[in-house]
């Protein structure tokens, strides 16, 4: 199993409290209420689409939009996330099942697109 990309990465799976809402939007709002540094990395949807699903985006949230980029390998995902700047002592949401599997070493073929 690969080491997590960032220290203290936690995969949140329980969305029961967010029923009927955009799941990532619900988690982002909950995190923004507790942490001062919340970063959302978008791979599967554009920033515009993401912001439309949230009634308002908390000011403590930084959105990194990688939707239009072609990122064929784990190294490319890692580099793209690193470009987002400082992620220390905050919460990172990765809006892509494939990217999450790569970060968590979930058995995804890192050579395929």
N, CA, C and O atoms as a Tinker XYZ file with bonds, in Angstrom:
   452  protein
     1  N      0.842000   -1.193000    0.000000    73     2
     2  CA     0.000000    0.000000    0.000000    64     1     3
     3  C      0.878000    1.245000    0.000000    63     2     4     5
     4  O      1.832000    1.340000    0.773000    81     3
     5  N      0.560000    2.176000   -0.850000    73     3     6
     6  CA     1.319000    3.402000   -0.980000    64     5     7
     7  C      1.052000    4.324000    0.200000    63     6     8     9
     8  O     -0.043000    4.347000    0.762000    81     7
     9  N      2.087000    5.088000    0.564000    73     7    10
    10  CA     1.914000    6.086000    1.620000    64     9    11
    11  C      0.960000    7.179000    1.125000    63    10    12    13
    12  O      0.948000    7.481000   -0.069000    81    11
    13  N      0.169000    7.772000    2.011000    73    11    14
    14  CA    -0.727000    8.855000    1.585000    64    13    15
    15  C      0.064000   10.007000    0.966000    63    14    16    17
    16  O      1.197000   10.275000    1.366000    81    15
    17  N     -0.532000   10.675000    0.004000    73    15    18
    18  CA     0.122000   11.790000   -0.669000    64    17    19
    19  C      0.369000   12.937000    0.299000    63    18    20    21
    20  O      1.413000   13.587000    0.243000    81    19
    21  N     -0.581000   13.185000    1.182000    73    19    22
    22  CA    -0.432000   14.228000    2.186000    64    21    23
    23  C     -0.583000   13.598000    3.564000    63    22    24    25
    24  O     -1.404000   12.701000    3.757000    81    23
    25  N      0.205000   14.069000    4.515000    73    23    26
    26  CA     0.129000   13.539000    5.874000    64    25    27
    27  C     -1.266000   13.754000    6.444000    63    26    28    29
    28  O     -1.826000   14.847000    6.353000    81    27
    29  N     -1.818000   12.701000    7.032000    73    27    30
    30  CA    -3.110000   12.827000    7.687000    64    29    31
    31  C     -4.296000   12.812000    6.755000    63    30    32    33
    32  O     -5.380000   13.259000    7.129000    81    31
    33  N     -4.115000   12.300000    5.532000    73    31    34
    34  CA    -5.240000   12.234000    4.594000    64    33    35
    35  C     -6.294000   11.275000    5.122000    63    34    36    37
    36  O     -5.974000   10.150000    5.505000    81    35
    37  N     -7.525000   11.700000    5.144000    73    35    38
    38  CA    -8.634000   10.863000    5.592000    64    37    39
    39  C     -9.691000   10.820000    4.505000    63    38    40    41
    40  O    -10.085000   11.855000    3.968000    81    39
    41  N    -10.141000    9.634000    4.187000    73    39    42
    42  CA   -11.200000    9.483000    3.198000    64    41    43
    43  C    -12.537000    9.460000    3.928000    63    42    44    45
    44  O    -12.801000    8.562000    4.728000    81    43
    45  N    -13.372000   10.446000    3.651000    73    43    46
    46  CA   -14.679000   10.532000    4.300000    64    45    47
    47  C    -15.688000    9.789000    3.446000    63    46    48    49
    48  O    -15.875000   10.123000    2.276000    81    47
    49  N    -16.337000    8.793000    4.010000    73    47    50
    50  CA   -17.262000    7.981000    3.231000    64    49    51
    51  C    -18.709000    8.115000    3.683000    63    50    52    53
    52  O    -19.620000    7.819000    2.910000    81    51
    53  N    -18.937000    8.549000    4.902000    73    51    54
    54  CA   -20.294000    8.574000    5.436000    64    53    55
    55  C    -21.001000    9.865000    5.049000    63    54    56    57
    56  O    -20.674000   10.937000    5.559000    81    55
    57  N    -21.967000    9.762000    4.150000    73    55    58
    58  CA   -22.688000   10.945000    3.716000    64    57    59
    59  C    -24.115000   10.993000    4.211000    63    58    60    61
    60  O    -24.944000   11.700000    3.638000    81    59
    61  N    -24.422000   10.248000    5.275000    73    59    62
    62  CA   -25.807000   10.162000    5.754000    64    61    63
    63  C    -26.379000   11.532000    6.117000    63    62    64    65
    64  O    -27.555000   11.797000    5.867000    81    63
    65  N    -25.554000   12.406000    6.707000    73    63    66
    66  CA   -26.039000   13.723000    7.124000    64    65    67
    67  C    -26.290000   14.644000    5.935000    63    66    68    69
    68  O    -26.903000   15.700000    6.088000    81    67
    69  N    -25.823000   14.254000    4.759000    73    67    70
    70  CA   -25.901000   15.126000    3.589000    64    69    71
    71  C    -26.963000   14.660000    2.604000    63    70    72    73
    72  O    -26.931000   15.043000    1.434000    81    71
    73  N    -27.885000   13.852000    3.053000    73    71    74
    74  CA   -28.908000   13.301000    2.169000    64    73    75
    75  C    -29.664000   14.406000    1.436000    63    74    76    77
    76  O    -30.097000   15.386000    2.042000    81    75
    77  N    -29.817000   14.235000    0.128000    73    75    78
    78  CA   -30.561000   15.194000   -0.669000    64    77    79
    79  C    -29.766000   16.416000   -1.086000    63    78    80    81
    80  O    -30.312000   17.318000   -1.722000    81    79
    81  N    -28.481000   16.464000   -0.741000    73    79    82
    82  CA   -27.635000   17.596000   -1.094000    64    81    83
    83  C    -26.491000   17.115000   -1.981000    63    82    84    85
    84  O    -26.261000   15.913000   -2.117000    81    83
    85  N    -25.782000   18.061000   -2.579000    73    83    86
    86  CA   -24.526000   17.736000   -3.242000    64    85    87
    87  C    -23.582000   17.238000   -2.157000    63    86    88    89
    88  O    -23.270000   17.971000   -1.219000    81    87
    89  N    -23.131000   16.002000   -2.278000    73    87    90
    90  CA   -22.335000   15.394000   -1.208000    64    89    91
    91  C    -21.056000   16.171000   -0.933000    63    90    92    93
    92  O    -20.755000   16.491000    0.217000    81    91
    93  N    -20.304000   16.474000   -1.988000    73    91    94
    94  CA   -19.052000   17.198000   -1.753000    64    93    95
    95  C    -19.339000   18.606000   -1.237000    63    94    96    97
    96  O    -18.602000   19.118000   -0.396000    81    95
    97  N    -20.402000   19.233000   -1.734000    73    95    98
    98  CA   -20.763000   20.561000   -1.251000    64    97    99
    99  C    -21.097000   20.546000    0.224000    63    98   100   101
   100  O    -20.706000   21.446000    0.966000    81    99
   101  N    -21.817000   19.529000    0.649000    73    99   102
   102  CA   -22.185000   19.383000    2.059000    64   101   103
   103  C    -20.939000   19.221000    2.927000    63   102   104   105
   104  O    -20.807000   19.876000    3.961000    81   103
   105  N    -20.028000   18.348000    2.504000    73   103   106
   106  CA   -18.801000   18.126000    3.273000    64   105   107
   107  C    -17.938000   19.386000    3.314000    63   106   108   109
   108  O    -17.351000   19.708000    4.346000    81   107
   109  N    -17.864000   20.099000    2.187000    73   107   110
   110  CA   -17.059000   21.319000    2.135000    64   109   111
   111  C    -17.605000   22.353000    3.114000    63   110   112   113
   112  O    -16.833000   22.982000    3.838000    81   111
   113  N    -18.913000   22.534000    3.146000    73   111   114
   114  CA   -19.510000   23.503000    4.071000    64   113   115
   115  C    -19.260000   23.099000    5.522000    63   114   116   117
   116  O    -18.970000   23.950000    6.363000    81   115
   117  N    -19.370000   21.797000    5.819000    73   115   118
   118  CA   -19.106000   21.327000    7.185000    64   117   119
   119  C    -17.649000   21.585000    7.567000    63   118   120   121
   120  O    -17.358000   22.028000    8.678000    81   119
   121  N    -16.742000   21.305000    6.638000    73   119   122
   122  CA   -15.319000   21.510000    6.915000    64   121   123
   123  C    -15.002000   22.989000    7.084000    63   122   124   125
   124  O    -14.213000   23.357000    7.955000    81   123
   125  N    -15.609000   23.840000    6.261000    73   123   126
   126  CA   -15.344000   25.278000    6.333000    64   125   127
   127  C    -15.799000   25.869000    7.662000    63   126   128   129
   128  O    -15.259000   26.878000    8.116000    81   127
   129  N    -16.791000   25.240000    8.284000    73   127   130
   130  CA   -17.258000   25.710000    9.582000    64   129   131
   131  C    -16.266000   25.359000   10.693000    63   130   132   133
   132  O    -16.295000   25.956000   11.769000    81   131
   133  N    -15.381000   24.381000   10.424000    73   131   134
   134  CA   -14.454000   23.919000   11.466000    64   133   135
   135  C    -12.996000   24.277000   11.204000    63   134   136   137
   136  O    -12.210000   24.386000   12.145000    81   135
   137  N    -12.620000   24.463000    9.928000    73   135   138
   138  CA   -11.216000   24.675000    9.586000    64   137   139
   139  C    -11.049000   25.962000    8.788000    63   138   140   141
   140  O    -11.958000   26.388000    8.076000    81   139
   141  N     -9.867000   26.576000    8.916000    73   139   142
   142  CA    -9.631000   27.830000    8.205000    64   141   143
   143  C     -9.042000   27.617000    6.819000    63   142   144   145
   144  O     -9.032000   28.549000    6.015000    81   143
   145  N     -8.557000   26.432000    6.518000    73   143   146
   146  CA    -7.946000   26.169000    5.218000    64   145   147
   147  C     -8.611000   24.951000    4.589000    63   146   148   149
   148  O     -8.284000   23.817000    4.938000    81   147
   149  N     -9.532000   25.176000    3.674000    73   147   150
   150  CA   -10.222000   24.087000    2.988000    64   149   151
   151  C     -9.937000   24.215000    1.496000    63   150   152   153
   152  O    -10.188000   25.259000    0.894000    81   151
   153  N     -9.418000   23.159000    0.914000    73   151   154
   154  CA    -9.079000   23.166000   -0.506000    64   153   155
   155  C     -9.887000   22.091000   -1.207000    63   154   156   157
   156  O     -9.957000   20.956000   -0.736000    81   155
   157  N    -10.498000   22.444000   -2.330000    73   155   158
   158  CA   -11.247000   21.487000   -3.138000    64   157   159
   159  C    -10.537000   21.361000   -4.480000    63   158   160   161
   160  O    -10.371000   22.350000   -5.194000    81   159
   161  N    -10.124000   20.157000   -4.819000    73   159   162
   162  CA    -9.489000   19.901000   -6.115000    64   161   163
   163  C    -10.517000   19.250000   -7.028000    63   162   164   165
   164  O    -10.944000   18.120000   -6.790000    81   163
   165  N    -10.910000   19.966000   -8.067000    73   163   166
   166  CA   -11.936000   19.476000   -8.988000    64   165   167
   167  C    -11.290000   18.813000  -10.200000    63   166   168   169
   168  O    -10.465000   19.412000  -10.890000    81   167
   169  N    -11.682000   17.570000  -10.443000    73   167   170
   170  CA   -11.205000   16.848000  -11.618000    64   169   171
   171  C    -12.359000   16.414000  -12.513000    63   170   172   173
   172  O    -12.199000   16.337000  -13.731000    81   171
   173  N    -13.515000   16.131000  -11.929000    73   171   174
   174  CA   -14.639000   15.575000  -12.686000    64   173   175
   175  C    -15.683000   16.614000  -13.074000    63   174   176   177
   176  O    -16.548000   16.333000  -13.903000    81   175
   177  N    -15.621000   17.796000  -12.498000    73   175   178
   178  CA   -16.567000   18.870000  -12.802000    64   177   179
   179  C    -15.816000   20.194000  -12.845000    63   178   180   181
   180  O    -14.768000   20.345000  -12.216000    81   179
   181  N    -16.357000   21.148000  -13.589000    73   179   182
   182  CA   -15.730000   22.463000  -13.665000    64   181   183
   183  C    -16.009000   23.256000  -12.387000    63   182   184   185
   184  O    -16.911000   22.924000  -11.618000    81   183
   185  N    -15.216000   24.312000  -12.179000    73   183   186
   186  CA   -15.412000   25.183000  -11.019000    64   185   187
   187  C    -16.797000   25.823000  -11.074000    63   186   188   189
   188  O    -17.470000   25.946000  -10.051000    81   187
   189  N    -17.219000   26.232000  -12.277000    73   187   190
   190  CA   -18.533000   26.861000  -12.430000    64   189   191
   191  C    -19.646000   25.897000  -12.021000    63   190   192   193
   192  O    -20.578000   26.275000  -11.311000    81   191
   193  N    -19.538000   24.653000  -12.475000    73   191   194
   194  CA   -20.542000   23.638000  -12.143000    64   193   195
   195  C    -20.568000   23.375000  -10.637000    63   194   196   197
   196  O    -21.637000   23.239000  -10.043000    81   195
   197  N    -19.392000   23.305000  -10.029000    73   195   198
   198  CA   -19.290000   23.057000   -8.594000    64   197   199
   199  C    -19.925000   24.199000   -7.803000    63   198   200   201
   200  O    -20.688000   23.964000   -6.866000    81   199
   201  N    -19.606000   25.437000   -8.185000    73   199   202
   202  CA   -20.124000   26.594000   -7.451000    64   201   203
   203  C    -21.635000   26.732000   -7.608000    63   202   204   205
   204  O    -22.304000   27.246000   -6.712000    81   203
   205  N    -22.179000   26.277000   -8.740000    73   203   206
   206  CA   -23.629000   26.329000   -8.940000    64   205   207
   207  C    -24.351000   25.380000   -7.992000    63   206   208   209
   208  O    -25.490000   25.634000   -7.602000    81   207
   209  N    -23.684000   24.280000   -7.619000    73   207   210
   210  CA   -24.308000   23.301000   -6.721000    64   209   211
   211  C    -24.320000   23.776000   -5.276000    63   210   212   213
   212  O    -25.089000   23.262000   -4.464000    81   211
   213  N    -23.482000   24.746000   -4.947000    73   211   214
   214  CA   -23.460000   25.307000   -3.599000    64   213   215
   215  C    -24.187000   26.643000   -3.628000    63   214   216   217
   216  O    -23.981000   27.449000   -4.535000    81   215
   217  N    -25.023000   26.873000   -2.652000    73   215   218
   218  CA   -25.741000   28.150000   -2.618000    64   217   219
   219  C    -24.769000   29.304000   -2.410000    63   218   220   221
   220  O    -24.958000   30.384000   -2.970000    81   219
   221  N    -23.741000   29.083000   -1.617000    73   219   222
   222  CA   -22.680000   30.075000   -1.435000    64   221   223
   223  C    -21.412000   29.341000   -1.023000    63   222   224   225
   224  O    -21.460000   28.344000   -0.302000    81   223
   225  N    -20.293000   29.844000   -1.488000    73   223   226
   226  CA   -19.011000   29.215000   -1.185000    64   225   227
   227  C    -18.344000   29.973000   -0.044000    63   226   228   229
   228  O    -18.069000   31.165000   -0.181000    81   227
   229  N    -18.075000   29.305000    1.083000    73   227   230
   230  CA   -17.419000   29.989000    2.203000    64   229   231
   231  C    -16.085000   30.599000    1.772000    63   230   232   233
   232  O    -15.394000   30.036000    0.923000    81   231
   233  N    -15.723000   31.737000    2.347000    73   231   234
   234  CA   -14.501000   32.437000    1.941000    64   233   235
   235  C    -13.240000   31.662000    2.279000    63   234   236   237
   236  O    -12.195000   31.909000    1.677000    81   235
   237  N    -13.305000   30.732000    3.222000    73   235   238
   238  CA   -12.118000   29.965000    3.601000    64   237   239
   239  C    -11.826000   28.824000    2.629000    63   238   240   241
   240  O    -10.861000   28.082000    2.815000    81   239
   241  N    -12.653000   28.681000    1.595000    73   239   242
   242  CA   -12.501000   27.570000    0.655000    64   241   243
   243  C    -11.758000   28.031000   -0.596000    63   242   244   245
   244  O    -12.124000   29.024000   -1.224000    81   243
   245  N    -10.712000   27.289000   -0.940000    73   243   246
   246  CA    -9.980000   27.516000   -2.181000    64   245   247
   247  C    -10.351000   26.413000   -3.153000    63   246   248   249
   248  O    -10.299000   25.234000   -2.801000    81   247
   249  N    -10.725000   26.779000   -4.374000    73   247   250
   250  CA   -11.101000   25.788000   -5.377000    64   249   251
   251  C    -10.008000   25.718000   -6.437000    63   250   252   253
   252  O     -9.677000   26.721000   -7.070000    81   251
   253  N     -9.452000   24.522000   -6.621000    73   251   254
   254  CA    -8.458000   24.282000   -7.668000    64   253   255
   255  C     -9.166000   23.564000   -8.808000    63   254   256   257
   256  O     -9.690000   22.466000   -8.621000    81   255
   257  N     -9.183000   24.167000   -9.971000    73   255   258
   258  CA    -9.934000   23.620000  -11.104000    64   257   259
   259  C     -8.993000   22.937000  -12.089000    63   258   260   261
   260  O     -8.285000   23.601000  -12.847000    81   259
   261  N     -8.990000   21.603000  -12.072000    73   259   262
   262  CA    -8.171000   20.818000  -12.995000    64   261   263
   263  C     -9.039000   20.108000  -14.025000    63   262   264   265
   264  O     -8.574000   19.197000  -14.710000    81   263
   265  N    -10.300000   20.521000  -14.137000    73   263   266
   266  CA   -11.277000   19.816000  -14.965000    64   265   267
   267  C    -10.871000   19.755000  -16.432000    63   266   268   269
   268  O    -11.050000   18.722000  -17.078000    81   267
   269  N    -10.331000   20.841000  -16.966000    73   267   270
   270  CA   -10.001000   20.882000  -18.391000    64   269   271
   271  C     -8.622000   20.311000  -18.687000    63   270   272   273
   272  O     -8.238000   20.202000  -19.852000    81   271
   273  N     -7.873000   19.945000  -17.656000    73   271   274
   274  CA    -6.531000   19.415000  -17.866000    64   273   275
   275  C     -6.580000   17.911000  -18.101000    63   274   276   277
   276  O     -7.399000   17.202000  -17.516000    81   275
   277  N     -5.706000   17.446000  -18.949000    73   275   278
   278  CA    -5.570000   16.011000  -19.178000    64   277   279
   279  C     -4.471000   15.505000  -18.251000    63   278   280   281
   280  O     -3.300000   15.841000  -18.426000    81   279
   281  N     -4.854000   14.698000  -17.263000    73   279   282
   282  CA    -3.897000   14.224000  -16.264000    64   281   283
   283  C     -3.827000   12.692000  -16.319000    63   282   284   285
   284  O     -4.566000   12.011000  -15.609000    81   283
   285  N     -2.946000   12.158000  -17.155000    73   283   286
   286  CA    -2.973000   10.722000  -17.411000    64   285   287
   287  C     -2.282000    9.840000  -16.379000    63   286   288   289
   288  O     -2.412000    8.618000  -16.460000    81   287
   289  N     -1.557000   10.392000  -15.418000    73   287   290
   290  CA    -0.824000    9.525000  -14.496000    64   289   291
   291  C     -0.872000   10.070000  -13.073000    63   290   292   293
   292  O     -1.239000   11.223000  -12.844000    81   291
   293  N     -0.495000    9.221000  -12.128000    73   291   294
   294  CA    -0.459000    9.626000  -10.726000    64   293   295
   295  C      0.488000   10.804000  -10.528000    63   294   296   297
   296  O      0.185000   11.726000   -9.770000    81   295
   297  N      1.637000   10.777000  -11.207000    73   295   298
   298  CA     2.611000   11.864000  -11.070000    64   297   299
   299  C      2.000000   13.195000  -11.508000    63   298   300   301
   300  O      2.292000   14.240000  -10.926000    81   299
   301  N      1.148000   13.150000  -12.539000    73   299   302
   302  CA     0.503000   14.375000  -13.003000    64   301   303
   303  C     -0.506000   14.890000  -11.979000    63   302   304   305
   304  O     -0.608000   16.098000  -11.765000    81   303
   305  N     -1.252000   13.984000  -11.345000    73   303   306
   306  CA    -2.186000   14.390000  -10.286000    64   305   307
   307  C     -1.415000   15.021000   -9.129000    63   306   308   309
   308  O     -1.802000   16.067000   -8.608000    81   307
   309  N     -0.323000   14.375000   -8.738000    73   307   310
   310  CA     0.484000   14.869000   -7.626000    64   309   311
   311  C      1.018000   16.270000   -7.928000    63   310   312   313
   312  O      0.967000   17.157000   -7.076000    81   311
   313  N      1.526000   16.461000   -9.140000    73   311   314
   314  CA     2.061000   17.766000   -9.527000    64   313   315
   315  C      0.953000   18.817000   -9.570000    63   314   316   317
   316  O      1.160000   19.957000   -9.152000    81   315
   317  N     -0.215000   18.438000  -10.071000    73   315   318
   318  CA    -1.335000   19.376000  -10.157000    64   317   319
   319  C     -1.773000   19.827000   -8.773000    63   318   320   321
   320  O     -2.038000   21.010000   -8.560000    81   319
   321  N     -1.850000   18.892000   -7.831000    73   319   322
   322  CA    -2.247000   19.247000   -6.467000    64   321   323
   323  C     -1.183000   20.104000   -5.797000    63   322   324   325
   324  O     -1.512000   21.017000   -5.041000    81   323
   325  N      0.085000   19.823000   -6.064000    73   323   326
   326  CA     1.170000   20.600000   -5.477000    64   325   327
   327  C      1.139000   22.048000   -5.956000    63   326   328   329
   328  O      1.509000   22.957000   -5.214000    81   327
   329  N      0.699000   22.261000   -7.193000    73   327   330
   330  CA     0.606000   23.618000   -7.738000    64   329   331
   331  C     -0.409000   24.458000   -6.977000    63   330   332   333
   332  O     -0.382000   25.687000   -7.048000    81   331
   333  N     -1.301000   23.798000   -6.251000    73   331   334
   334  CA    -2.343000   24.522000   -5.526000    64   333   335
   335  C     -1.826000   25.331000   -4.358000    63   334   336   337
   336  O     -2.580000   26.105000   -3.769000    81   335
   337  N     -0.560000   25.173000   -4.006000    73   335   338
   338  CA     0.006000   25.955000   -2.917000    64   337   339
   339  C     -0.027000   25.203000   -1.600000    63   338   340   341
   340  O     -0.093000   23.974000   -1.579000    81   339
   341  N      0.017000   25.930000   -0.519000    73   339   342
   342  CA     0.133000   25.353000    0.814000    64   341   343
   343  C     -1.147000   24.645000    1.233000    63   342   344   345
   344  O     -2.231000   25.229000    1.211000    81   343
   345  N     -1.009000   23.389000    1.611000    73   343   346
   346  CA    -2.168000   22.631000    2.078000    64   345   347
   347  C     -1.989000   22.187000    3.532000    63   346   348   349
   348  O     -2.741000   21.341000    4.017000    81   347
   349  N     -0.990000   22.758000    4.236000    73   347   350
   350  CA    -0.736000   22.320000    5.595000    64   349   351
   351  C     -1.883000   22.694000    6.530000    63   350   352   353
   352  O     -2.516000   23.741000    6.392000    81   351
   353  N     -2.121000   21.814000    7.470000    73   351   354
   354  CA    -3.090000   22.065000    8.539000    64   353   355
   355  C     -4.440000   22.508000    8.000000    63   354   356   357
   356  O     -5.029000   23.475000    8.483000    81   355
   357  N     -4.910000   21.809000    7.019000    73   355   358
   358  CA    -6.210000   22.131000    6.459000    64   357   359
   359  C     -6.894000   20.876000    5.987000    63   358   360   361
   360  O     -6.501000   19.768000    6.352000    81   359
   361  N     -7.908000   21.046000    5.184000    73   359   362
   362  CA    -8.695000   19.929000    4.683000    64   361   363
   363  C     -8.651000   19.971000    3.166000    63   362   364   365
   364  O     -8.888000   21.015000    2.557000    81   363
   365  N     -8.349000   18.839000    2.565000    73   363   366
   366  CA    -8.317000   18.744000    1.112000    64   365   367
   367  C     -9.403000   17.792000    0.642000    63   366   368   369
   368  O     -9.447000   16.639000    1.073000    81   367
   369  N    -10.279000   18.263000   -0.238000    73   367   370
   370  CA   -11.284000   17.410000   -0.868000    64   369   371
   371  C    -10.864000   17.184000   -2.307000    63   370   372   373
   372  O    -10.603000   18.137000   -3.042000    81   371
   373  N    -10.797000   15.928000   -2.709000    73   371   374
   374  CA   -10.460000   15.609000   -4.090000    64   373   375
   375  C    -11.715000   15.073000   -4.751000    63   374   376   377
   376  O    -12.189000   13.989000   -4.411000    81   375
   377  N    -12.253000   15.830000   -5.693000    73   375   378
   378  CA   -13.537000   15.503000   -6.299000    64   377   379
   379  C    -13.318000   14.611000   -7.519000    63   378   380   381
   380  O    -13.600000   15.000000   -8.652000    81   379
   381  N    -12.809000   13.405000   -7.259000    73   379   382
   382  CA   -12.604000   12.433000   -8.330000    64   381   383
   383  C    -12.310000   11.094000   -7.694000    63   382   384   385
   384  O    -11.337000   10.963000   -6.951000    81   383
   385  N    -13.128000   10.100000   -7.969000    73   383   386
   386  CA   -12.903000    8.779000   -7.390000    64   385   387
   387  C    -11.564000    8.221000   -7.836000    63   386   388   389
   388  O    -10.848000    7.623000   -7.032000    81   387
   389  N    -11.214000    8.405000   -9.095000    73   387   390
   390  CA    -9.941000    7.898000   -9.600000    64   389   391
   391  C     -8.775000    8.557000   -8.890000    63   390   392   393
   392  O     -7.824000    7.880000   -8.498000    81   391
   393  N     -8.838000    9.873000   -8.720000    73   391   394
   394  CA    -7.757000   10.579000   -8.036000    64   393   395
   395  C     -7.656000   10.135000   -6.586000    63   394   396   397
   396  O     -6.552000    9.977000   -6.066000    81   395
   397  N     -8.789000    9.932000   -5.925000    73   395   398
   398  CA    -8.763000    9.453000   -4.541000    64   397   399
   399  C     -8.140000    8.073000   -4.459000    63   398   400   401
   400  O     -7.366000    7.796000   -3.543000    81   399
   401  N     -8.469000    7.202000   -5.408000    73   399   402
   402  CA    -7.885000    5.864000   -5.399000    64   401   403
   403  C     -6.381000    5.947000   -5.589000    63   402   404   405
   404  O     -5.634000    5.194000   -4.965000    81   403
   405  N     -5.931000    6.854000   -6.445000    73   403   406
   406  CA    -4.494000    7.012000   -6.637000    64   405   407
   407  C     -3.834000    7.516000   -5.364000    63   406   408   409
   408  O     -2.794000    6.998000   -4.957000    81   407
   409  N     -4.424000    8.517000   -4.734000    73   407   410
   410  CA    -3.846000    9.082000   -3.516000    64   409   411
   411  C     -3.761000    8.027000   -2.424000    63   410   412   413
   412  O     -2.786000    7.977000   -1.673000    81   411
   413  N     -4.783000    7.187000   -2.338000    73   411   414
   414  CA    -4.836000    6.183000   -1.276000    64   413   415
   415  C     -4.243000    4.844000   -1.687000    63   414   416   417
   416  O     -4.348000    3.875000   -0.935000    81   415
   417  N     -3.621000    4.762000   -2.865000    73   415   418
   418  CA    -3.017000    3.511000   -3.297000    64   417   419
   419  C     -4.045000    2.418000   -3.474000    63   418   420   421
   420  O     -3.810000    1.273000   -3.086000    81   419
   421  N     -5.179000    2.756000   -4.054000    73   419   422
   422  CA    -6.290000    1.811000   -4.152000    64   421   423
   423  C     -6.226000    0.834000   -5.296000    63   422   424   425
   424  O     -7.268000    0.374000   -5.764000    81   423
   425  N     -5.044000    0.500000   -5.762000    73   423   426
   426  CA    -4.930000   -0.520000   -6.790000    64   425   427
   427  C     -5.253000   -0.039000   -8.186000    63   426   428   429
   428  O     -5.521000   -0.853000   -9.069000    81   427
   429  N     -5.234000    1.261000   -8.407000    73   427   430
   430  CA    -5.500000    1.787000   -9.742000    64   429   431
   431  C     -4.219000    1.734000  -10.555000    63   430   432   433
   432  O     -3.144000    2.061000  -10.054000    81   431
   433  N     -4.335000    1.323000  -11.810000    73   431   434
   434  CA    -3.184000    1.292000  -12.703000    64   433   435
   435  C     -2.724000    2.722000  -12.942000    63   434   436   437
   436  O     -3.431000    3.505000  -13.576000    81   435
   437  N     -1.558000    3.064000  -12.444000    73   435   438
   438  CA    -1.089000    4.447000  -12.528000    64   437   439
   439  C     -0.552000    4.812000  -13.912000    63   438   440   441
   440  O     -0.173000    5.960000  -14.139000    81   439
   441  N     -0.515000    3.867000  -14.826000    73   439   442
   442  CA     0.009000    4.171000  -16.151000    64   441   443
   443  C     -1.095000    4.486000  -17.145000    63   442   444   445
   444  O     -0.823000    4.997000  -18.232000    81   443
   445  N     -2.342000    4.186000  -16.787000    73   443   446
   446  CA    -3.426000    4.389000  -17.750000    64   445   447
   447  C     -4.042000    5.767000  -17.590000    63   446   448   449
   448  O     -3.875000    6.421000  -16.560000    81   447
   449  N     -4.751000    6.198000  -18.611000    73   447   450
   450  CA    -5.374000    7.515000  -18.537000    64   449   451
   451  C     -6.774000    7.383000  -17.997000    63   450   452
   452  O     -7.478000    8.383000  -17.855000    81   451
